[in-house]
Amino acid sequence: MNDSTSIKGSNEPAPMRFADAYAELQAIAAKLKPEPGQIPDVDAIEPLVRRANVLAAHCQERIEAVRKLIGEQASS
């Protein structure tokens, strides 16, 4: 994972490139890993989960678009 990946706000659009969106998702996942002995900060977690939902939906759309293209080529 790229340590310089910044996490955007949930109201910002997902990056155009799949790799950028996926890297941001990985950065969020790393931030959401619980620290041993610490109580999770729900106020900090909520915006991360909202952003992750935006990114996951974008990544899923990109994957489905590629699957559709592959399916169209296979049936030609």
Summary of the structure (lengths in Angstrom):
residues: 76
radius of gyration: 15.6
end to end distance: 37.9
largest distance: 57.3
contacts: 163
relative contact order: 0.18
helix: 63%
strand: 0%
